[in-house]
């Protein structure tokens, strides 16, 4: 896997458990990643966790069980 892919996986693992963690963007290396959770329509036990850079706008989505949400 590419280095950036590993960095996104590491970031997702950190932010899965602590949405307030300070994580630098794997793409630009400048911005901080922010988290936005959305319920998945017709799948009430799951959420999509959007992990978004506040500088470059790159993002990834982690689908996870709602009960794993740290908030």
C-alpha positions as CSV (number, residue, x, y, z in Angstrom):
1,X,0.0,0.0,0.0
2,X,1.1,3.6,-0.5
3,X,2.3,5.7,2.3
4,X,-0.7,8.0,2.2
5,X,-3.0,5.0,2.3
6,X,-1.3,3.9,5.5
7,X,-1.6,7.4,7.0
8,X,-5.4,7.5,6.2
9,X,-5.9,4.1,7.9
10,X,-3.9,5.3,10.9
11,X,-6.0,8.5,11.0
12,X,-9.3,6.6,10.8
13,X,-8.2,4.3,13.6
14,X,-7.4,7.3,15.8
15,X,-10.6,9.2,14.9
16,X,-12.8,6.1,15.3
17,X,-12.2,6.2,19.0
18,X,-11.5,9.9,19.6
19,X,-13.2,12.4,17.3
20,X,-11.4,15.3,19.1
21,X,-7.9,13.9,18.5
22,X,-5.6,16.3,16.6
23,X,-4.6,14.5,13.4
24,X,-2.7,16.1,10.5
25,X,-4.0,15.5,7.0
26,X,-2.2,12.6,5.2
27,X,-2.6,14.4,1.9
28,X,-1.4,18.0,2.4
29,X,0.4,17.6,5.7
30,X,-0.9,21.1,6.7
31,X,-4.5,20.9,7.8
32,X,-6.2,19.1,10.6
33,X,-8.7,16.4,10.1
34,X,-12.2,17.0,11.3
35,X,-15.0,14.6,11.8
36,X,-18.7,14.7,10.7
37,X,-21.0,11.8,11.5
38,X,-24.1,11.0,9.4
39,X,-26.7,8.4,10.1
40,X,-27.2,5.9,7.2
41,X,-30.8,5.9,5.9
42,X,-32.4,2.5,6.3
43,X,-29.5,1.2,8.4
44,X,-30.0,2.6,11.9
45,X,-27.2,0.7,13.5
46,X,-24.5,2.2,11.3
47,X,-23.1,5.7,10.7
48,X,-20.8,7.1,8.0
49,X,-17.9,9.0,9.7
50,X,-16.6,11.6,7.2
51,X,-12.9,12.5,8.0
52,X,-12.2,15.8,6.3
53,X,-9.1,18.0,6.0
54,X,-9.9,21.6,7.0
55,X,-7.2,22.9,4.7
56,X,-7.2,21.0,1.4
57,X,-10.7,19.4,1.6
58,X,-9.6,15.8,1.0
59,X,-11.7,13.3,2.8
60,X,-12.4,9.6,3.5
61,X,-15.5,7.9,4.9
62,X,-15.5,5.2,7.5
63,X,-18.7,3.2,7.9
64,X,-19.0,2.0,11.4
65,X,-21.4,0.7,14.0
66,X,-23.3,3.4,15.8
67,X,-22.4,2.0,19.2
68,X,-18.6,2.5,18.4
69,X,-19.2,6.3,18.2
70,X,-17.3,8.1,20.9
71,X,-19.9,10.9,21.3
